[in-house]
Amino acid sequence: MDLELRHLRVLCAIADSGSVGRAAAAIGASQPATSTQLRRIEHYLGAVVFDRTAAGVVPTTFGAEVLAAAREVLSRVDRLGQAAVPDGERPHRELRLAADCPVLLPGTLSRVRQLRPELRFALAPHRSPAPPPSPTPTPSPTPTQDPALTQDPAPAPTSQPDAGAPFDLALLLDHPGSGLRATPALAARAVATEPVFVALPAGHPLRHHAEPAPADLGGETWLLPTTDGAPWPALFRAACEAAAFAPAGVRELPCGQREVLDLVAAGLGAALVPGSTAPVPGVAVKPLLGAPLWLRHVLLWRRATIGPGLADTLFGAAAAAYRELAAEAPHLHSWAGRTFRPPRT
């Protein structure tokens, strides 16, 4: 067979839904037909695109590269034939931006401004666009999963994005158990999924351990930021339940991740951090044994305000910003080199 655009759309639908069955429903096909088409695509490519798990499917390392290329091709094709002003937008249009994922914002906005110089951005009133529900330990992505472009396979949510929230666009962090899904008013798309690591003082006794176990860290004082959008208290409680340990102390601090890392460097405690966290002087960033905790970077946008072409541009800019961020994290590369399986051919 020849690879066609419809095949690329099938791959993206499967990745976005995390399930062949849900993808089949989304594209209006049967599950057996979609499964057969996926096998034919993988046969054509000569390697497996998705690993099958009990919770659904996740991209292989090879699959993540295929999906990134597929999204770029589809984005370019979808923009062909559009009007001179995409999405019917007027020049110098202003979008209200919810800044609940500050680490990706600079790289995302700089790329969007290069591609769409007519756009302007204004910060929306500070309000979390989709607060996660009370945490319960849920199956995490498999440790062999590439930390990029994957969607949560969890069931229907108990909490949804706020359709009345005063923003047009939002970047936020959530955890796979949050169950965040799109609504008729708001679209949601996972930019990247990555493991949660632990940040320890550089002189910590476990600094030479490649992957400390959560139970080994029960005696630490834990420092949890509460103002940068990430559900650190929820993740930490899930970690405690999964590892069956009671921490020596927990401090929820009204500051962001960077300030907490400064406190870790000063020897005042340990902290949970995204795997893509850049090196910080005085801090040792370590993966947790078995990768029990994961975070997602999620892009939200209002369907009535942002059309498909602009949404693809925003998503591509956010994905590129994450890749640049992850490239500067040697601890993430070291962990990925030990964990990911090579593509099967």
KEFI-299035 format. One record per residue (C-alpha): chain; x, y, z. Coordinates in nm, 2 decimals. Each point is the difference from the previous one (the first is absolute). Last residue first. Layout:
<kolros>
   cadena        x        y        z
        A        X        Y        Z
...
</kolros>
This chain:
<kolros>
   cadena        x        y        z
        A     1.18    -0.39     1.31
        A    -0.06     0.06     0.37
        A     0.08     0.36     0.10
        A     0.26     0.02     0.28
        A    -0.13    -0.05     0.36
        A    -0.01     0.30     0.22
        A     0.12    -0.03     0.36
        A     0.37     0.03     0.03
        A     0.05     0.27    -0.27
        A    -0.32     0.18     0.12
        A     0.15     0.03     0.35
        A     0.33     0.15    -0.13
        A    -0.19     0.23    -0.23
        A    -0.22     0.12     0.28
        A     0.30     0.06     0.23
        A     0.17     0.20    -0.28
        A    -0.28     0.25    -0.01
        A     0.07     0.27    -0.27
        A    -0.16    -0.20    -0.28
        A    -0.32    -0.03     0.21
        A    -0.05     0.38    -0.02
        A     0.06     0.01    -0.37
        A    -0.25    -0.29    -0.05
        A    -0.25     0.18     0.22
        A     0.02     0.32    -0.20
        A    -0.04    -0.20    -0.33
        A    -0.32    -0.16     0.14
        A    -0.13     0.35     0.11
        A     0.07     0.15    -0.35
        A    -0.16    -0.30    -0.17
        A    -0.31     0.03     0.22
        A    -0.03     0.37    -0.07
        A     0.03    -0.04    -0.37
        A    -0.24    -0.29     0.00
        A    -0.25     0.20     0.20
        A     0.04     0.29    -0.25
        A    -0.10    -0.23    -0.29
        A    -0.28    -0.17     0.19
        A    -0.18     0.33     0.10
        A     0.05     0.19     0.32
        A    -0.28     0.22     0.14
        A    -0.31    -0.22    -0.01
        A     0.20    -0.31     0.09
        A     0.15     0.15     0.31
        A     0.35    -0.14     0.06
        A     0.17    -0.24     0.24
        A     0.36    -0.13    -0.04
        A     0.11    -0.26     0.25
        A     0.34    -0.08     0.14
        A    -0.04    -0.33     0.17
        A     0.17    -0.13     0.32
        A     0.10    -0.36     0.10
        A     0.06    -0.19     0.33
        A     0.10    -0.36     0.06
        A     0.32     0.01    -0.22
        A     0.12    -0.34     0.12
        A     0.26     0.14     0.23
        A    -0.03     0.37     0.02
        A     0.22     0.20    -0.24
        A     0.26     0.23     0.16
        A     0.08     0.37    -0.01
        A     0.29     0.10     0.22
        A    -0.01     0.37     0.11
        A     0.29     0.23     0.10
        A     0.00     0.18    -0.33
        A    -0.32    -0.06    -0.20
        A    -0.02    -0.23    -0.30
        A    -0.31     0.06    -0.22
        A    -0.33    -0.17     0.10
        A    -0.11    -0.23    -0.28
        A    -0.08    -0.29     0.24
        A    -0.25     0.22     0.16
        A     0.07     0.07     0.37
        A    -0.09    -0.15     0.34
        A     0.18     0.17     0.29
        A     0.25    -0.08     0.28
        A     0.09     0.20     0.31
        A     0.17     0.30     0.16
        A     0.35    -0.07    -0.14
        A     0.06     0.34    -0.15
        A    -0.02    -0.16    -0.35
        A    -0.35    -0.12     0.09
        A    -0.10     0.35     0.10
        A     0.12     0.13    -0.34
        A    -0.20    -0.28    -0.16
        A    -0.31     0.13     0.18
        A     0.05     0.34    -0.14
        A     0.03    -0.14    -0.36
        A    -0.32    -0.21     0.05
        A    -0.22     0.29     0.10
        A    -0.10     0.16     0.33
        A    -0.27    -0.02     0.27
        A     0.16    -0.30     0.17
        A    -0.16    -0.33     0.10
        A     0.24    -0.15     0.25
        A    -0.01    -0.37     0.07
        A     0.19    -0.18     0.28
        A     0.13    -0.34     0.10
        A    -0.19    -0.16    -0.29
        A    -0.23    -0.30     0.07
        A     0.07    -0.29    -0.22
        A    -0.21    -0.25    -0.19
        A     0.17     0.04    -0.33
        A    -0.32     0.04    -0.20
        A    -0.17     0.20     0.27
        A     0.29     0.24     0.05
        A     0.04     0.04    -0.38
        A    -0.37     0.08    -0.03
        A     0.03     0.26     0.27
        A     0.29     0.16    -0.18
        A    -0.18     0.02    -0.33
        A    -0.30     0.17     0.16
        A     0.23     0.25     0.19
        A     0.20     0.06    -0.32
        A    -0.30     0.08    -0.23
        A     0.20     0.23    -0.23
        A    -0.13     0.35    -0.06
        A     0.30     0.20     0.12
        A    -0.13     0.13     0.33
        A    -0.01    -0.29     0.24
        A     0.36    -0.11     0.03
        A     0.06    -0.32     0.21
        A     0.30    -0.04     0.22
        A     0.04    -0.34     0.16
        A     0.19    -0.06     0.32
        A     0.17    -0.33    -0.06
        A    -0.04    -0.32     0.21
        A    -0.21    -0.18    -0.25
        A     0.26     0.03    -0.27
        A     0.11    -0.36    -0.02
        A    -0.37    -0.10    -0.04
        A    -0.01     0.20    -0.33
        A     0.28    -0.22    -0.14
        A     0.32     0.18    -0.11
        A     0.09    -0.03    -0.37
        A     0.37     0.04    -0.09
        A     0.11     0.01     0.36
        A     0.31     0.22     0.04
        A    -0.18     0.29     0.15
        A    -0.18    -0.22     0.25
        A     0.21     0.13     0.30
        A    -0.10     0.36    -0.09
        A     0.29     0.24    -0.08
        A    -0.16     0.15    -0.32
        A    -0.33     0.06     0.19
        A    -0.27    -0.21    -0.14
        A    -0.25     0.05    -0.29
        A    -0.23    -0.29    -0.08
        A    -0.12    -0.10    -0.35
        A    -0.35     0.00    -0.15
        A    -0.02    -0.18    -0.33
        A    -0.11     0.18    -0.32
        A    -0.31     0.04    -0.22
        A     0.01     0.26    -0.27
        A    -0.23     0.24    -0.19
        A    -0.33    -0.16     0.10
        A    -0.29     0.15    -0.19
        A    -0.32     0.16     0.14
        A    -0.28     0.17    -0.18
        A    -0.24     0.23     0.19
        A    -0.37     0.08    -0.07
        A    -0.13    -0.34    -0.09
        A     0.22    -0.15     0.27
        A     0.35    -0.16    -0.02
        A     0.13    -0.24     0.26
        A     0.20     0.02     0.32
        A    -0.02    -0.33     0.19
        A     0.22     0.12     0.29
        A     0.17    -0.34     0.03
        A     0.25     0.08    -0.27
        A     0.14     0.30     0.19
        A    -0.06     0.37    -0.09
        A     0.21     0.28    -0.11
        A    -0.14     0.30    -0.18
        A     0.02     0.20    -0.32
        A    -0.31     0.22    -0.07
        A    -0.16     0.17    -0.29
        A    -0.31     0.21    -0.04
        A    -0.03     0.09     0.36
        A    -0.27     0.13     0.25
        A    -0.12    -0.34     0.12
        A    -0.37    -0.06    -0.09
        A     0.05    -0.34    -0.16
        A     0.19    -0.12     0.31
        A     0.20    -0.31    -0.09
        A    -0.16    -0.31     0.13
        A     0.01    -0.19     0.33
        A    -0.13    -0.36     0.07
        A     0.17    -0.10    -0.32
        A    -0.09    -0.29    -0.24
        A     0.24    -0.29     0.02
        A     0.38     0.03     0.00
        A     0.21    -0.05    -0.33
        A     0.18     0.33     0.05
        A     0.15     0.12    -0.33
        A     0.35    -0.02    -0.13
        A     0.21     0.25    -0.19
        A     0.33    -0.04     0.17
        A     0.17    -0.19     0.28
        A     0.07    -0.31    -0.20
        A    -0.17    -0.29     0.18
        A     0.21    -0.29     0.13
        A    -0.08     0.08     0.36
        A    -0.37    -0.06    -0.08
        A    -0.23     0.29     0.04
        A    -0.14     0.02     0.35
        A    -0.29    -0.21     0.14
        A    -0.20     0.20     0.25
        A     0.06     0.09     0.37
        A    -0.29     0.22     0.11
        A     0.03     0.38     0.01
        A    -0.28     0.24     0.08
        A    -0.10     0.16    -0.33
        A     0.23     0.21    -0.21
        A    -0.07     0.37    -0.04
        A    -0.08     0.09    -0.36
        A     0.06     0.35    -0.12
        A     0.19     0.11     0.32
        A    -0.07     0.36     0.05
        A     0.23     0.30    -0.02
        A    -0.19     0.26    -0.21
        A     0.09    -0.05    -0.37
        A     0.35     0.11    -0.11
        A    -0.01     0.18    -0.33
        A     0.14    -0.13    -0.33
        A     0.02     0.16    -0.34
        A    -0.02    -0.17    -0.34
        A     0.10     0.16    -0.33
        A     0.35    -0.15     0.02
        A    -0.14    -0.35    -0.06
        A     0.30    -0.23    -0.07
        A     0.27     0.20     0.17
        A    -0.24     0.10     0.28
        A    -0.10    -0.36     0.05
        A     0.36    -0.11     0.04
        A     0.08     0.26     0.27
        A    -0.33    -0.07     0.17
        A     0.07    -0.37     0.04
        A     0.36     0.04     0.12
        A    -0.10     0.25     0.26
        A    -0.31    -0.18     0.11
        A     0.13    -0.35     0.06
        A     0.12     0.04     0.36
        A    -0.29     0.23     0.09
        A    -0.27    -0.27    -0.01
        A    -0.29     0.18     0.16
        A     0.03     0.32    -0.21
        A    -0.36     0.03    -0.12
        A     0.02     0.20    -0.33
        A    -0.26     0.24    -0.13
        A     0.05     0.03    -0.38
        A     0.03     0.33    -0.17
        A    -0.04     0.04    -0.38
        A     0.25     0.22    -0.17
        A    -0.16    -0.06    -0.34
        A    -0.35    -0.14    -0.02
        A    -0.05    -0.37     0.01
        A    -0.20    -0.20    -0.25
        A     0.17    -0.32     0.11
        A     0.31     0.09    -0.19
        A     0.03     0.34    -0.17
        A     0.09    -0.07    -0.36
        A    -0.29    -0.25    -0.01
        A     0.08    -0.36     0.04
        A     0.08    -0.21    -0.31
        A     0.29    -0.18     0.17
        A    -0.01     0.04     0.37
        A    -0.14    -0.35     0.06
        A     0.29    -0.15    -0.21
        A     0.26     0.17     0.21
        A    -0.15    -0.12     0.32
        A    -0.04    -0.35    -0.14
        A     0.37    -0.01    -0.09
        A     0.11     0.13     0.34
        A    -0.23    -0.23     0.19
        A     0.13    -0.30    -0.20
        A     0.36     0.10     0.07
        A    -0.06     0.02     0.38
        A    -0.20    -0.32    -0.02
        A     0.28    -0.19    -0.18
        A     0.26     0.12     0.25
        A    -0.22    -0.11     0.29
        A    -0.05    -0.33    -0.17
        A     0.37    -0.08    -0.01
        A     0.03     0.05     0.37
        A    -0.32    -0.21     0.04
        A    -0.33     0.18     0.02
        A    -0.25    -0.11     0.28
        A    -0.30    -0.22    -0.04
        A    -0.28    -0.08     0.25
        A    -0.01    -0.07     0.37
        A     0.09    -0.37    -0.02
        A     0.29     0.09    -0.23
        A     0.06    -0.01    -0.38
        A     0.32     0.18    -0.11
        A    -0.06     0.22    -0.30
        A     0.19     0.08    -0.32
        A     0.16    -0.34    -0.05
        A     0.25    -0.01    -0.28
        A     0.03    -0.06    -0.38
        A    -0.19     0.31    -0.10
        A    -0.22    -0.19    -0.24
        A    -0.06    -0.28     0.26
        A    -0.08     0.26     0.26
        A    -0.26     0.16    -0.24
        A    -0.15    -0.34    -0.08
        A    -0.02    -0.09     0.37
        A    -0.17     0.34     0.07
        A    -0.25    -0.06    -0.28
        A    -0.09    -0.34     0.14
        A    -0.06     0.15     0.35
        A    -0.21     0.28    -0.16
        A    -0.21    -0.26    -0.18
        A    -0.05    -0.21     0.31
        A    -0.10     0.31     0.20
        A    -0.26     0.11    -0.24
        A     0.02     0.34    -0.17
        A    -0.15     0.34     0.06
        A     0.33     0.19     0.06
        A    -0.07     0.07     0.37
        A    -0.15    -0.35     0.06
        A     0.31    -0.17    -0.15
        A     0.23     0.22     0.21
        A    -0.19    -0.10     0.32
        A     0.04    -0.37    -0.10
        A     0.37     0.03    -0.09
        A     0.07     0.17     0.33
        A     0.22     0.28     0.13
        A    -0.25     0.26    -0.15
        A     0.25     0.24    -0.14
        A     0.25    -0.27    -0.10
        A    -0.27    -0.20    -0.18
        A    -0.14     0.30    -0.18
        A     0.35     0.10    -0.10
        A     0.07    -0.34    -0.15
        A    -0.33     0.00    -0.19
        A     0.06     0.35    -0.13
        A     0.34    -0.11    -0.14
        A    -0.18    -0.29    -0.18
        A    -0.25     0.24    -0.14
        A     0.28     0.21    -0.14
        A     0.12    -0.30    -0.21
        A     0.28    -0.25     0.03
        A     0.01    -0.22    -0.31
        A    -0.10    -0.37     0.03
</kolros>
